[in-house]
Amino acid sequence: MNFKEQKVEPFNSMVTSFEDMEQLGRQMERQRTNEELKQDERQPDPIQYDNQKDGKQ
């Protein structure tokens, strides 16, 4: 049985089918990086957390 034939309920998933997963993967491959956006003089996504509060970046 291959992945496409499995009938498994998704657990905390962004997609619910293999076709949706393939489409999301293609969208993510085309998404530009922050550096590419800066080169085109566009604003990249802001940082969504405070480095000093939770130690992340």
C-alpha positions as CSV (number, residue, x, y, z in Angstrom):
1,M,0.0,0.0,0.0
2,N,1.5,3.4,-0.9
3,F,0.9,6.7,0.8
4,K,-1.9,7.8,-1.5
5,E,-4.0,4.7,-0.7
6,Q,-3.8,5.1,3.1
7,K,-6.9,6.1,4.9
8,V,-5.6,7.7,8.1
9,E,-7.0,10.6,10.0
10,P,-4.6,13.5,10.0
11,F,-3.2,14.6,13.4
12,N,-2.6,18.3,13.7
13,S,-1.9,18.6,10.0
14,M,-1.9,21.6,7.6
15,V,-3.4,19.4,4.8
16,T,-6.0,16.6,4.8
17,S,-5.0,14.8,1.5
18,F,-2.0,13.8,-0.5
19,E,-3.1,16.2,-3.3
20,D,-3.2,19.1,-0.9
21,M,0.2,18.2,0.4
22,E,1.7,18.2,-3.1
23,Q,0.1,21.6,-3.8
24,L,1.4,23.1,-0.6
25,G,4.8,21.7,-1.3
26,R,4.8,23.4,-4.7
27,Q,3.7,26.7,-3.1
28,M,6.5,26.5,-0.5
29,E,9.1,25.8,-3.2
30,R,8.1,29.0,-5.0
31,Q,8.1,31.2,-1.8
32,R,10.9,33.7,-1.8
33,T,13.3,34.0,1.1
34,N,13.7,37.2,3.2
35,E,16.9,38.0,1.4
36,E,15.2,37.7,-2.0
37,L,12.4,40.0,-0.9
38,K,15.0,42.6,0.4
39,Q,16.7,42.5,-3.0
40,D,13.4,43.4,-4.6
41,E,13.0,46.2,-2.0
42,R,10.1,44.4,-0.4
43,Q,9.4,44.1,3.4
44,P,9.9,40.5,4.7
45,D,7.7,39.1,7.4
46,P,8.3,40.6,10.8
47,I,9.7,38.5,13.6
48,Q,6.7,37.1,15.5
49,Y,8.2,36.9,19.0
50,D,10.5,38.9,21.3
51,N,14.0,37.5,21.4
52,Q,14.6,38.9,25.0
53,K,11.3,37.4,26.3
54,D,11.5,33.8,25.1
55,G,15.1,33.5,23.9
56,K,14.1,32.6,20.3
57,Q,14.6,34.3,17.0
